[in-house]
Amino acid sequence: MADQPPVTSPGLHLQPLVHVRDMPASVEFYRRLGGEIIHGTEDADWVLMQVGTVQIGLVRRPADPIRGESAVDLVFGATAPLEQLRQRLPGAEIAEHRDFGEQLEVRSPDGLLIRINQWEPDPLT
């Protein structure tokens, strides 16, 4: 096996995305788990909540199986540039997502759709 350059960490942060029918009821459910809204409102089509150490996105629309979506999608935020990650992941493509803008999309060996957003760390933390 040829020498390969060391793999640097892309700085991934998991942000599951949950497709919900009733946003106010879903927000209330996650609040009862100790969650708090950090982006959006109960009447929005998209809400980001902090629940413990994880941020969970809630989107008010059914999953689109044609796009490979399921009830819960795995979405990561990455500090590494998306183009750099695309080059590291065979089959990955940068696509424009209707709700979240530019994302890297790749399938796991089992066919699970993984989406990666550009993560901009909070300079205050």
C-alpha positions in Angstrom: 0.0 0.0 0.0 1.4 3.4 -1.0 2.0 6.1 1.6 -1.0 8.3 1.9 -1.1 11.8 3.4 -2.5 11.9 7.0 -6.3 12.4 7.2 -7.2 15.5 9.0 -10.4 15.8 10.9 -13.2 17.6 9.0 -14.6 18.8 12.3 -18.0 17.1 11.9 -20.9 17.9 14.2 -24.1 15.7 14.0 -27.4 17.6 13.6 -30.2 15.1 13.0 -33.1 16.5 10.9 -36.5 15.3 11.9 -39.5 15.7 9.6 -42.6 16.7 11.6 -46.3 17.2 10.9 -47.1 19.5 13.8 -44.3 22.0 14.6 -45.8 23.4 17.9 -46.4 19.9 19.3 -42.9 18.8 18.3 -41.2 21.8 19.8 -43.2 21.2 23.0 -42.1 17.6 23.1 -38.4 18.5 22.7 -38.8 21.3 25.3 -40.0 18.6 27.8 -36.7 16.8 27.1 -34.9 20.0 28.2 -34.6 21.5 24.7 -34.6 25.1 23.7 -35.1 26.8 20.4 -31.9 28.4 19.1 -33.2 29.3 15.6 -36.7 29.8 14.4 -40.1 29.8 16.1 -42.9 27.4 16.9 -44.8 28.7 13.8 -41.8 28.4 11.4 -41.3 25.7 8.8 -37.8 25.0 10.2 -36.5 25.1 13.8 -33.2 24.4 15.3 -33.2 23.2 18.9 -30.5 22.5 21.4 -31.3 19.3 23.3 -28.5 18.4 25.7 -25.3 18.4 23.7 -27.0 17.9 20.3 -28.7 20.3 18.0 -31.8 18.8 16.3 -33.4 20.4 13.3 -37.1 20.1 12.9 -38.6 20.7 9.4 -42.4 20.9 8.9 -42.9 18.7 5.8 -43.0 15.0 5.1 -39.8 13.3 4.1 -39.3 13.0 0.4 -38.3 9.4 -0.4 -37.6 10.3 -4.0 -34.8 12.5 -2.7 -33.6 9.7 -0.4 -35.1 11.4 2.8 -36.5 9.4 5.7 -38.3 10.5 8.9 -34.9 11.3 10.4 -32.0 12.4 8.2 -28.4 12.4 9.2 -27.0 15.9 8.7 -23.5 17.0 9.7 -22.0 20.4 10.0 -18.3 20.4 8.9 -15.6 23.0 9.6 -13.6 21.7 6.6 -14.6 23.2 3.2 -17.3 21.2 1.4 -15.2 21.0 -1.7 -12.4 19.4 0.3 -14.7 16.8 1.7 -16.2 16.1 -1.8 -12.7 15.2 -3.0 -12.3 12.8 -0.1 -15.6 11.0 -0.5 -16.1 9.0 -3.7 -19.6 9.6 -5.2 -20.2 12.8 -3.1 -21.8 15.7 -4.8 -22.5 19.3 -3.8 -26.2 20.0 -4.3 -28.5 22.9 -3.6 -31.1 21.8 -0.9 -34.5 23.4 -1.0 -34.5 24.1 2.7 -30.9 24.6 3.7 -28.9 25.8 0.6 -25.6 24.2 -0.5 -24.9 20.8 1.0 -22.6 17.9 0.3 -24.6 14.7 -0.3 -23.1 11.3 -0.2 -24.4 7.8 0.4 -22.9 5.4 3.0 -21.9 1.9 1.9 -25.4 0.8 3.0 -27.1 3.5 0.9 -28.0 5.9 3.7 -28.1 9.5 2.5 -25.7 11.7 4.5 -25.8 15.5 4.1 -23.1 17.8 5.2 -23.4 21.6 5.7 -20.7 24.1 6.1 -20.3 24.7 9.8 -19.4 28.1 11.0 -18.4 27.8 14.7 -19.8 30.4 17.1 -16.9 32.8 17.7 -18.3 33.4 21.2 -17.9 29.8 22.4 
